[in-house]
């Protein structure tokens, strides 16, 4: 299994990082690069509908100053902030699952994603 940190550095505009099934503990999806347009996004997604969970991080996804990044099909469990978004546009996030030990947690900072469906499961 590739660690999230490695996936943060690899993709460039127009590429997709496919994350394999498993629980990634204390790791943050924080892309180093940005996409360049809607047709040349950097995408982070689960591979073939596999269950991918980021667990126990301060931030599960941290997008600050990133452009044209898509985050798709991931689950977050017990993160301090599930999805942090600031000065990052346009960002696509759908469908994401947010779970914490005390129920559903939806904190984020900055601007709202341009599009997205937030699937909530307790």
C-alpha positions as CSV (number, residue, x, y, z in Angstrom):
1,X,0.0,0.0,0.0
2,X,1.4,3.4,-1.0
3,X,1.3,5.9,1.8
4,X,-0.7,9.1,1.4
5,X,2.5,11.2,1.7
6,X,3.9,9.5,-1.4
7,X,0.6,10.1,-3.2
8,X,0.8,13.8,-2.2
9,X,4.0,14.3,-4.2
10,X,3.5,12.2,-7.4
11,X,0.5,13.4,-9.4
12,X,0.8,16.5,-11.6
13,X,-1.9,18.3,-13.7
14,X,-4.2,15.8,-15.4
15,X,-3.2,12.8,-13.3
16,X,-5.0,10.7,-10.7
17,X,-3.7,9.0,-7.6
18,X,-5.7,5.8,-7.0
19,X,-5.7,4.9,-3.3
20,X,-6.0,1.2,-2.5
21,X,-8.2,-0.3,0.2
22,X,-7.2,0.1,3.7
23,X,-7.0,2.4,6.7
24,X,-4.4,5.1,6.5
25,X,-3.7,6.2,10.1
26,X,-2.3,9.6,11.0
27,X,-1.8,10.5,7.3
28,X,-3.0,13.7,5.6
29,X,-4.0,14.1,1.9
30,X,-2.2,17.4,1.2
31,X,-1.3,17.7,-2.5
32,X,2.0,19.3,-3.3
33,X,1.0,20.2,-6.9
34,X,-2.1,21.8,-8.4
35,X,-4.0,21.1,-11.5
36,X,-4.2,23.7,-14.2
37,X,-7.8,23.6,-15.4
38,X,-11.0,21.6,-15.1
39,X,-9.6,19.3,-17.9
40,X,-6.3,18.9,-16.2
41,X,-7.2,18.3,-12.5
42,X,-5.2,16.3,-10.0
43,X,-7.5,13.7,-8.5
44,X,-7.3,11.5,-5.4
45,X,-9.8,8.7,-5.4
46,X,-10.4,5.2,-4.2
47,X,-9.4,2.4,-6.6
48,X,-12.4,0.5,-8.1
49,X,-14.8,1.3,-5.2
50,X,-12.4,-0.1,-2.6
51,X,-13.0,1.2,0.9
52,X,-10.3,3.8,1.7
53,X,-10.3,5.4,5.2
54,X,-8.1,8.2,6.6
55,X,-8.1,7.9,10.3
56,X,-6.9,9.9,13.3
57,X,-5.1,12.8,11.6
58,X,-5.2,16.4,12.6
59,X,-6.4,17.0,9.0
60,X,-7.6,14.1,6.8
61,X,-7.6,16.4,3.7
62,X,-5.7,19.7,3.8
63,X,-6.1,21.9,0.7
64,X,-4.5,25.3,1.1
65,X,-3.4,27.2,-2.0
66,X,-4.2,24.2,-4.2
67,X,-6.2,24.6,-7.5
68,X,-8.1,22.2,-9.6
69,X,-7.9,19.3,-7.1
70,X,-10.6,16.6,-6.8
71,X,-11.0,14.3,-3.8
72,X,-13.4,11.5,-4.4
73,X,-14.8,8.4,-2.7
74,X,-12.8,8.6,0.6
75,X,-13.9,8.0,4.2
76,X,-12.7,10.0,7.2
77,X,-12.7,8.7,10.8
78,X,-11.9,10.5,14.0
79,X,-9.9,13.4,12.4
80,X,-9.5,16.7,14.1
81,X,-10.6,18.4,10.9
82,X,-11.9,16.1,8.2
83,X,-11.6,18.5,5.2
84,X,-9.7,21.8,5.4
85,X,-10.2,24.0,2.4
86,X,-8.6,27.5,2.2
87,X,-7.5,29.6,-0.9
88,X,-8.1,26.5,-3.1
89,X,-10.3,26.8,-6.1
90,X,-12.0,25.3,-7.9
91,X,-12.1,22.1,-5.8
92,X,-14.4,19.1,-6.3
93,X,-15.2,16.9,-3.4
94,X,-17.7,14.1,-3.7
95,X,-19.0,11.7,-2.3
96,X,-17.0,11.7,1.0
97,X,-18.0,9.9,4.2
98,X,-17.3,11.7,7.5
99,X,-17.4,9.6,10.7
100,X,-16.1,10.3,14.2
101,X,-16.4,8.5,17.5
102,X,-19.1,11.1,18.6
103,X,-21.1,11.0,15.4
104,X,-20.7,12.9,12.2
105,X,-18.1,15.7,12.0
106,X,-18.0,18.2,9.2
107,X,-15.5,21.0,10.2
108,X,-13.6,22.7,7.5
109,X,-11.9,26.1,7.1
110,X,-12.1,28.7,4.4
111,X,-14.3,28.4,1.4
112,X,-16.9,25.8,0.5
113,X,-16.1,23.4,-2.2
114,X,-17.4,24.4,-5.6
115,X,-19.4,21.2,-6.0
116,X,-20.0,18.2,-3.9
117,X,-22.2,15.7,-2.2
118,X,-21.4,15.0,1.4
119,X,-22.7,11.6,2.3
120,X,-23.1,11.3,6.1
121,X,-23.1,8.0,7.9
122,X,-23.1,7.8,11.7
